[in-house]
Amino acid sequence: MRNWRSLFPLLLLAILPAAVRADVPKLEPRGYVNDFAGVLGQTAIARCDAVAAEVERKTGAQMAVVVVRSLDGIPIEDYANTLARRWGIGKKDNRGVLLLLAIEDRRDRLEVGYGLEPILPDGRVGGILRSLRPYMQQRDYDGAVLAAVDQLAGVIAQASGVTLEGQSLRRPPPQSFRGPPADFPWWVVLLGVVGILWLILKVGINPLFMLGGLGGWGGGGGGRGGGGWDGGGFSGFGGGDFGGGGASSGW
């Protein structure tokens, strides 16, 4: 009986990881970037795919991005490690890295394979995740993924002594509107409005005429131009292993 009692904790340690692996959804990779939450734009996906394909072609390392709606109560560390090992990101040299974003949980993680741990230690990947917070807090998921892939690709390329083509993927993070400062001189605005109303009444200008004269402003355009990026040449994962290295964060 004593022997069974002493073995019981060991049995639990052996069973629990298997139970976690069973709970993680069996997602199938679609490419380097896998948006299962439907929050990324096609241009951002194509650009990241192209960079990831170039990194694999020139260095042998594999980068993967996975975006899910929810972790379903599973710790993000277990979710990311299970998914990375199940897919085998990094192939036989274990040179793989996975970026996992969980939108509803507001959590993210970088899971690093054995072969990339020397150049992507926990502290470094933690810094990369912190740099994504301004994007994530403004729901700019495209910007966050582009920034992460850009930084990871740069580190891997530099360590491998290769040069990547094209321009940086990163763009300035969006600025949140904080409103006017507390000491904003609202009395000046009020005085200006009163002055305009007094002028209208004094001169006798029809207010409708003034409003009509302000027409003709364009409705605005803009947006980022897409196209010009190929699909990336994804050849699949398989064979890579992970030991739990990496970092997690939130926004």
N, C-alpha and C positions, 0 to 999 in steps of 0.2 A: 504493500500500500504506500509506503514511504517513497519507494522508487517511482511510482506513478505520479505522486504529488510533485516530486522534483522534476519530472519530465513534462508536466502539464504546461508550464510557461514556455518551454521550448517548442511544444506542439503549436501553441498559439502563435508564436513568432513565425512558424513555418506556414501556418494556414492563412493568417491575415493578409500578407502580400498577395497571395493567390486570389483571395476574395476581392481585394481592391482591383486587381487586373480584370477580374470578371465583370466588375461594375462599370469600368470605363467603356464607353460605346465603341463598337468595332467600326471605326471610321476608315474609309479607303482613301488613300492619297490621290489627288487629282493633278498635282503638279508640285512645284516648290511652294506655291502659295495656295492654301486651302481655306476658303472662306465659307465655313458651314453656317455662319450667322447672317450672311447676306448684307454686310455693311461696307464692303470695299468696292471701289470703282474699278472698272475693267482696265483703265489706263494704269492705275497704280499696280494692279496685279501683273499686267504685262511687263511693266518696267522692272518690278522685283524679280519676276521669272527670268528676264533676260540677264540681269546681273548675277543671279544665283547660278544660271547655266554657265556663264563665263567663269565664275569662281570655281565651279566643279571642273570645267574643262582645263583650266590653267593650274589648279592647285590640288584637285582631287577631293577637296572638302565639300560637304553638302550642307546647305542651309535650307531650313523648312520653316514656314509660317503657318500656324493653324489658328483660326478664329472660331470660337464656339459661342453659342448664346449663353450657356450656363454650364457650370461644373457639376450640377446635380448633387451637391453636397460632398463631393470628393475633394480632398485637399489638392490644391493645384500642383504641389510637388509630386504627388502620386500620379495624378492625371498625366502630367507632362512626361514623367519618366516611363510610365507604362506605354504611352503612345509612341514615344521616341524609340523604345526598345522593340515594340511590336512592329513598327515600320522598318526598323533597321537603318535609320538615318546615319549616313557616314560610311556605309559599306564596311569592308573587312578591316580597313585601317582605323575605324572608329572615329573618323574626323567629321563629326556631324554636330550641328547645333539647331535647336528647335526654339522658336519664339511662339509661345502660347498666350493668346488673349481670350479672356472670359468676360464678355460684355456686361451681362447682368450682375455678375459678382464683382465687377470692377477690379479684377486681379490680372496680373500678367507674370510670366516666368520665362526665363531663358535657361533651357536645359542643355548642358554641354557634354559632348561625348568625351571618352577617355583621351582620344588622340588630340583634341583641341584644348584640353584643360591647361597645358603649360602656357598658351598664349591668351586664353580666355579664363583667367582665374575668377573666383567668385566676386572679388571686389570690383574687377573691371566690368563684368556683365551687370553688376548692381548699378554701376554708374550709367551704363547704357539705358537700363530701365528707368532710372530717375530722369534721364533726358527726354523720355517719352511722355512724362506726366502732363506738360502743357498741352500737348496734342490730345491726349486721352480725355483730359478734363473738359475740353471743348468739343469732344466727340469727333475730332478730326482723325479718324482711324486710318485713312490713307496716309496722312502725314506721319503718324506714329510708325506704321509699318515701313514706309520709305526711309525714315530716319534710322530705324533699327537695322534694316538690311544694308544701308549705306555704311554704317559704322562697323558692322560685323564683316562685311566684304573688305573694308579697308584694313582691318586688323589682320585678317587671314592673308590678304594679298601681300601686305608688307612683310609678314613673317615668312612667306613663301618666296619673297624676292621677285614678284611679278607685278606688272602694271596693268590695271584695268582700264578699258576704253570707256569713253563717254564721260559726261559730267556727273557731278555729285547728285544723288537723289534727294538730299535733304533740302527742306525749305524752312523758312522762319516759322516758329510756332505761332498759332493764332493768339491774338491779344484779347483778353476778356475785357468787356466794357465795365468800368467801375463807377461810371457816373461822374458828375462834376465834383470838384473838391468842396469840402465843407465851407470854406470861406469864399465861395463863388459869389460875385456881386450881383445877385438877382435884381437888386433895385435898379441897376443900369438897364437891364432888359425891360423891366416894367416901365421905366421912364421912356424908353424908346418906343414902346407900343403906344403909350399915351400920346407921345408926340406925333406919331403917324396918324392916329385917330383925330387929333386936333387939326392936323394939316388937311385931312380929307374933308372935315366939316367946314373949315375956314375957306378953302379954295372951291369946294363944291364938286369934287371929283366923285364920279360914280364908282363905288367899290367893286361892282361887277366888271366894270371896264378894266380896272387894275388887275383883277384876277385873270381876265381873258388875255391880257397882255403878257402874262407870265407863261403862257402855254408854249408848246413846241419843244420841251425838254425831252431828250431821248430817254427811252426806258432802261438804258443801261445794257451792257453786254458782258463781255469778259468770259471767264472760265478758262480752264487750261486746255490747250490743244492736245488731242490724243493722236494716236497713230505713230508709225515709224518704229515700233518695237515688235520684235517677233515673239513667238510663244515661249521661247526659252530652251527648247530642245530637251525637255525633261525625259530622262531615261529610267526613272524609278529608283526606289530606295532598296535596302536589303543588306543585312550583315553587320550593321553598326551596333555598338553596345554603349550603354550609359551606366554610370555608377552613382548618379545623384548630384554631380557637380552642377553649379549654376546659382541662380539667385531668383527671388520672387519679390514682387512689389504690388502696389495698388495705386489707385488714383481717386 
